[in-house]
Amino acid sequence: MQIEIRALRMDDAAALAALLNNEAVQDNLRDLPFPYTRADAEAYISAILAADRDTAYVWAITVDEVVAGCIGVFRKDNIHRLTAEMGYYIAAGCWGKGVMTDAVGQVCRYVFERTDIVRIFAEPFVRNVASCQVLEKAGFVYEGTLRKNAVKHGAFVDTKLYAIIKE
């Protein structure tokens, strides 16, 4: 199995829309439209392609050259300008196969080698045990639980804070 990250392309829209039309995938993400249409994906890809190249680093995740997900690192600003937040999702068919752990590692190496960012953090929902395991396997350190840090499906949810530091 060959896992790669590559630049997003407009022709990824159909694949990303299909991946995000799974409630189990969306259940652990920030709020997105559901159903998620090709037009939604095209709008997102357009926004990413137009974004400042020094603040948004976003890639398609491919498995054997087929789009299987998306991963991004978003630089913060002001006193947090050397910190970035990571977010990602992967097709349900790739869960538990090490795909996301590999992609997270590739992204961290890229960001730490090619930018001045020194800290990458992620805030998975406490209930998203698989995402917490991905981060831990990729070298992120658990820093604490943020209580009632988000609202999903009308209910408060706690998130965990994980970070990795450029050495």
Number of C-alpha atoms within 10 A of each C-alpha: 9 9 18 20 21 14 12 20 14 13 11 20 22 16 16 25 19 16 22 25 15 15 12 11 14 17 15 17 17 11 11 11 10 13 13 17 17 16 12 18 21 19 14 14 20 15 11 18 17 10 13 10 10 10 14 18 22 24 21 24 28 20 16 11 13 14 23 25 25 24 21 19 23 17 19 15 11 7 7 11 14 15 20 23 17 21 17 21 22 22 21 14 9 13 13 11 10 12 22 27 18 17 25 25 16 15 20 21 12 12 18 16 12 9 10 13 19 16 20 22 22 22 23 24 22 18 13 14 10 14 21 22 13 20 23 16 15 18 17 21 16 17 11 11 16 15 12 11 14 15 12 14 8 7 8 12 16 17 20 19 19 22 20 18 15 13 6
